[in-house]
Amino acid sequence: MNELLVLMSFANSHHYSTVENTHLV
């Protein structure tokens, strides 16, 4: 379960980072 939480957290961080990048551009 910990692995799943880590994957979910990583996916969320990457998603938000991409959104911020797109918003900047």
N, C-alpha and C positions, 0 to 999 in steps of 0.2 A: 504493500500500500504506500509505503514511503516513496518508492520509485515512481509510482503514479503521481503522487503529489509533486514530486520534483519535476516530472515531465509537464504537468499542468502549469506549474509556476513558470517554467522555462518558456512554454508556449505563450503564456500570457505576456511575459516580459517582451518576447520577440514581437508579438502582435502589437503591443502598445508602442514599441520602438518604431515599428514600421509605420504605424499610424502617425506618429509624431513626425517622422521623416517626410511622409507624403504631405502632411499639413504644412511643414516648413517650405516644401517645394511648391 
